[in-house]
Amino acid sequence: MSDSWIFLLAYLAIVIAGPVLHQRRRRNHARRLAELRSGAAERFLEERRALEAYAPRSKRAEWAVFGLMLALWLVLVAIKLSNAAV
């Protein structure tokens, strides 16, 4: 199997797993923040402040990573095709 196909398979795995992991991060963030607001003990100094100030990455950032990986795959395919044509 060529390098470009391996890269494409890795890209597809990330595209499939990305939304699942994104939802899990957002759910865990909201759950832990709700626990802290209801009086749970903090695990580290200023955990509540950190959770309130820094939300998980947005869906837009996830798509930017996917687009970058697709662009890299297309560059690899173009290089491979140009080398094969010579």
Secondary structure, DSSP 8 states (H G I E B T S, - for coil): --HHHHHHHHHHHHHHHHHHHHHHHHHHHHHHHHHHHTT---SSTTHHHHHHH-----HHHHHHHHHHHHHHHHHHHHHHHHHHH-
